[in-house]
Amino acid sequence: MVIYETDQAYIMTTQHDHARISGELASHWEDSAFKNRRHKQDFIYAAREHDRGWIRLDAAPFWNDYVSAPYTFIDFPLSPRFVFYRLGIDEVEQENTYAALLCSLMYKELVGRTEHEKAQDKQVTHAYQEAEEQRRQRLRQELTCGVTFDHQVRTDVRRMLFCDELSLFLCSREPGTPTADYEWFAEGLSFPAVRHESGRVRAEWLSDQTVGLSFFPFKGKVEITHTFKKVNKENIRSLGLLEAYRASECTHRTFTIKHNMEVGEQKENA
């Protein structure tokens, strides 16, 4: 669950709804960046379905007694998290082998960004990474491999990370929040090109309905709908988190994403 807090409520977005935004962003990527239509459709599917392992978990959110708040995708326990990561990639693999490879590699990157101090956390993380490496070796044997293929895969994973981060930018704070107030994105989003490992993409709210990007890989401005629940804290106290969440109606808000020329233009070199 992607969650941020206001004085009166928790704004709760399921991981799968967040991933749907990633998929919508992917669908607007310039066609010329892909070798053919099938390649782009595989990429879109991977971006849209990469968090489907969270669907079962987010259907019944858990309360974190340690911090007196709902568990989020950041602090959810590792052992069950990795079980559902694998199940989600399993489901993607049943539909699309290439998309499963992209999802597995994307999680390799995301999991690798966190260092764990506890020995048990290190062990379960290592076990997850080892199991997924075996999956990736098997998937690569099923797909056409080579230098060009490997470059394509690396590029697609970085594009997925860009869509994922941009979606989190939209979902994890109130619209209009200054970029400097974002814990992860104050210095920008990951640049989606293999040859620009240190590059960042500047994202900022131009209004409470519009986000500007310094790098714009999409076909024209993009309209995105964010679906979430606003779960009142008083209802949580009286009903408990699960019932309060289920009783809350889904809310929708629409954003426009466009190229912000004032930030400075960067070119993809994939």
C-alpha positions as CSV (number, residue, x, y, z in Angstrom):
1,M,0.0,0.0,0.0
2,V,1.2,3.5,-0.9
3,I,0.2,5.8,2.0
4,Y,0.6,9.3,3.1
5,E,-1.0,11.0,6.1
6,T,-3.0,14.1,6.6
7,D,-4.3,15.6,9.9
8,Q,-7.6,13.7,9.5
9,A,-7.0,10.7,7.3
10,Y,-4.6,8.3,5.6
11,I,-4.6,8.5,1.8
12,M,-4.2,4.9,0.7
13,T,-3.4,3.7,-2.8
14,T,-3.1,0.0,-3.5
15,Q,0.1,-1.1,-5.1
16,H,-1.8,-2.4,-8.1
17,D,-3.5,1.0,-8.7
18,H,-0.1,2.6,-8.4
19,A,1.2,0.1,-11.0
20,R,-1.8,0.8,-13.3
21,I,-0.5,4.4,-13.5
22,S,2.9,3.0,-14.4
23,G,1.3,1.1,-17.1
24,E,-0.6,4.1,-18.4
25,L,2.6,6.1,-18.5
26,A,4.3,3.2,-20.4
27,S,1.5,3.2,-22.9
28,H,2.3,6.8,-23.8
29,W,6.0,6.2,-24.4
30,E,7.2,7.2,-27.8
31,D,6.7,4.4,-30.3
32,S,10.1,5.0,-31.9
33,A,11.8,3.8,-28.6
34,F,10.7,0.2,-29.3
35,K,11.7,-2.1,-32.1
36,N,8.2,-3.2,-32.9
37,R,4.6,-3.0,-31.6
38,R,4.9,-6.4,-29.7
39,H,7.9,-5.1,-27.9
40,K,6.1,-2.1,-26.6
41,Q,3.0,-4.1,-25.6
42,D,5.3,-6.4,-23.6
43,F,6.8,-3.4,-21.9
44,I,3.4,-1.9,-21.1
45,Y,2.2,-5.2,-19.6
46,A,5.3,-5.5,-17.4
47,A,4.9,-1.9,-16.1
48,R,1.2,-2.3,-15.4
49,E,1.4,-5.7,-13.7
50,H,4.7,-5.5,-11.8
51,D,3.0,-5.0,-8.4
52,R,0.2,-7.6,-8.8
53,G,1.7,-9.7,-6.0
54,W,0.4,-7.0,-3.6
55,I,-3.2,-7.4,-4.7
56,R,-4.1,-10.0,-2.0
57,L,-2.1,-8.1,0.7
58,D,-3.7,-4.7,-0.1
59,A,-7.2,-6.1,0.0
60,A,-6.9,-6.3,3.8
61,P,-4.4,-3.7,5.1
62,F,-2.5,-4.3,8.3
63,W,-2.0,-2.0,11.2
64,N,1.6,-1.5,12.3
65,D,1.6,-1.2,16.1
66,Y,5.2,-0.2,16.3
67,V,4.5,3.2,14.5
68,S,0.7,3.3,15.2
69,A,-0.1,3.6,11.5
70,P,-1.0,1.3,8.7
71,Y,1.8,-0.8,7.2
72,T,3.1,0.6,3.9
73,F,5.1,-0.9,1.1
74,I,8.2,0.5,2.8
75,D,7.9,-1.1,6.2
76,F,5.9,-4.3,5.4
77,P,7.7,-7.4,6.8
78,L,10.2,-9.0,4.4
79,S,9.3,-12.7,4.6
80,P,5.6,-12.4,3.5
81,R,6.6,-9.6,1.1
82,F,8.9,-11.8,-0.8
83,V,6.4,-14.6,-0.9
84,F,3.9,-12.4,-2.7
85,Y,6.6,-10.8,-4.9
86,R,7.3,-14.3,-6.3
87,L,3.6,-15.1,-6.7
88,G,3.1,-11.9,-8.6
89,I,5.9,-12.6,-11.0
90,D,4.7,-16.2,-11.3
91,E,1.3,-14.8,-12.5
92,V,3.0,-12.4,-15.0
93,E,5.1,-15.3,-16.3
94,Q,2.0,-17.3,-17.1
95,E,0.9,-14.6,-19.5
96,N,4.2,-13.1,-20.8
97,T,7.7,-14.5,-20.4
98,Y,9.5,-11.3,-21.4
99,A,7.4,-9.2,-19.0
100,A,8.2,-11.6,-16.2
101,L,11.9,-11.1,-16.9
102,L,11.5,-7.3,-16.7
103,C,9.5,-7.5,-13.5
104,S,12.1,-9.8,-11.8
105,L,14.9,-7.5,-12.8
106,M,13.0,-4.5,-11.7
107,Y,12.6,-6.0,-8.2
108,K,16.2,-7.0,-8.2
109,E,17.0,-3.3,-8.5
110,L,14.5,-2.2,-5.9
111,V,15.4,-4.8,-3.4
112,G,19.0,-4.1,-3.8
113,R,18.6,-0.4,-2.9
114,T,17.9,-1.3,0.7
115,E,20.6,-2.4,3.2
116,H,19.5,-4.5,6.1
117,E,21.2,-4.6,9.5
118,K,19.4,-7.7,10.9
119,A,20.9,-11.1,10.0
120,Q,17.5,-12.6,9.4
121,D,16.5,-9.8,7.0
122,K,19.8,-10.3,5.1
123,Q,19.1,-14.1,4.9
124,V,15.5,-13.8,3.6
125,T,16.6,-11.1,1.1
126,H,19.5,-13.3,-0.1
127,A,17.2,-16.3,-0.5
128,Y,14.7,-14.2,-2.5
129,Q,17.4,-12.8,-4.8
130,E,18.9,-16.3,-5.4
131,A,15.6,-17.8,-6.3
132,E,14.8,-14.9,-8.7
133,E,18.2,-15.3,-10.3
134,Q,17.4,-18.9,-11.1
135,R,14.1,-17.8,-12.6
136,R,15.9,-15.2,-14.7
137,Q,18.4,-17.7,-16.0
138,R,15.5,-20.0,-17.0
139,L,13.6,-17.2,-18.7
140,R,16.6,-16.1,-20.6
141,Q,17.0,-19.6,-22.0
142,E,13.4,-19.4,-23.3
143,L,14.0,-16.0,-24.9
144,T,16.3,-14.9,-27.7
145,C,19.5,-13.7,-26.0
146,G,22.5,-11.8,-27.2
147,V,24.2,-8.4,-26.8
148,T,21.3,-6.5,-28.5
149,F,18.7,-8.3,-26.4
150,D,20.6,-7.6,-23.1
151,H,20.8,-3.9,-24.0
152,Q,17.0,-3.9,-24.7
153,V,16.3,-5.6,-21.4
154,R,18.4,-3.1,-19.4
155,T,16.8,-0.2,-21.2
156,D,13.3,-1.4,-20.6
157,V,13.9,-2.0,-16.9
158,R,15.2,1.5,-16.5
159,R,12.1,2.8,-18.3
160,M,9.9,0.8,-16.0
161,L,11.8,2.3,-13.0
162,F,11.1,5.8,-14.3
163,C,7.4,5.1,-14.8
164,D,7.3,3.5,-11.3
165,E,9.0,6.5,-9.7
166,L,6.8,9.0,-11.5
167,S,3.7,7.1,-10.4
168,L,5.0,7.2,-6.8
169,F,5.6,10.9,-7.2
170,L,1.9,11.3,-8.0
171,C,0.6,9.0,-5.3
172,S,2.8,9.5,-2.3
173,R,2.2,13.2,-1.4
174,E,-0.5,15.8,-1.7
175,P,-0.8,17.4,-5.1
176,G,1.3,20.6,-5.2
177,T,3.9,19.4,-2.7
178,P,7.3,21.0,-3.3
179,T,9.7,18.6,-4.8
180,A,12.2,19.3,-2.0
181,D,9.8,17.8,0.4
182,Y,9.9,14.3,-1.3
183,E,12.2,12.0,0.6
184,W,13.2,10.0,-2.5
185,F,12.7,12.4,-5.4
186,A,14.0,15.7,-4.1
187,E,17.0,15.2,-6.5
188,G,14.9,13.9,-9.3
189,L,13.7,10.6,-10.8
190,S,16.0,7.9,-12.2
191,F,17.0,8.7,-15.8
192,P,15.6,5.9,-18.0
193,A,18.6,5.4,-20.3
194,V,21.5,3.0,-19.8
195,R,24.2,5.4,-20.7
196,H,23.1,8.0,-18.2
197,E,23.5,6.0,-14.9
198,S,24.0,9.2,-12.8
199,G,21.4,11.3,-14.6
200,R,18.2,12.5,-12.9
201,V,14.9,13.8,-14.2
202,R,13.5,16.8,-12.5
203,A,9.7,16.5,-11.6
204,E,7.7,19.3,-10.0
205,W,4.2,20.3,-9.5
206,L,3.3,23.2,-11.7
207,S,-0.2,23.3,-10.1
208,D,-2.2,20.9,-8.0
209,Q,-3.3,19.2,-11.2
210,T,-0.2,19.4,-13.4
211,V,3.3,17.9,-13.2
212,G,6.2,19.1,-15.3
213,L,9.2,16.9,-16.3
214,S,12.7,18.0,-17.4
215,F,12.9,14.9,-19.6
216,F,9.8,13.9,-21.6
217,P,9.7,10.5,-23.3
218,F,6.0,10.5,-24.0
219,K,3.8,11.3,-27.0
220,G,2.3,14.7,-26.1
221,K,1.0,15.6,-22.6
222,V,-0.3,12.7,-20.6
223,E,-3.6,12.5,-18.6
224,I,-3.4,10.2,-15.6
225,T,-6.2,9.2,-13.1
226,H,-5.2,8.4,-9.6
227,T,-7.5,6.1,-7.7
228,F,-7.2,5.9,-3.9
229,K,-9.2,5.8,-0.6
230,K,-9.3,8.5,2.0
231,V,-9.6,6.6,5.3
232,N,-10.7,8.8,8.2
233,K,-8.6,8.3,11.4
234,E,-11.7,8.6,13.6
235,N,-13.3,5.7,11.6
236,I,-10.2,3.6,12.2
237,R,-10.4,4.3,15.9
238,S,-14.0,3.3,16.1
239,L,-14.1,0.4,13.5
240,G,-10.6,-0.8,13.2
241,L,-8.4,-0.3,10.1
242,L,-9.9,-3.1,8.0
243,E,-13.5,-2.1,8.4
244,A,-12.7,1.6,8.0
245,Y,-10.8,0.9,4.8
246,R,-13.5,-1.3,3.3
247,A,-16.2,1.3,4.2
248,S,-14.3,4.1,2.5
249,E,-15.3,5.0,-1.1
250,C,-12.7,5.1,-3.9
251,T,-11.8,8.6,-4.9
252,H,-10.4,9.6,-8.3
253,R,-8.4,12.6,-9.3
254,T,-6.8,13.4,-12.7
255,F,-3.4,14.9,-13.4
256,T,-1.7,16.2,-16.5
257,I,2.0,15.5,-17.1
258,K,3.9,17.6,-19.6
259,H,7.3,18.7,-20.6
260,N,8.6,21.6,-18.5
261,M,11.0,23.5,-20.7
262,E,12.1,25.8,-17.9
263,V,13.7,23.0,-16.0
264,G,16.1,22.1,-18.9
265,E,15.8,19.4,-21.5
266,Q,17.5,16.1,-21.5
267,K,17.6,13.5,-24.2
268,E,17.2,9.8,-23.9
269,N,20.2,7.9,-25.2
270,A,19.1,4.3,-25.0
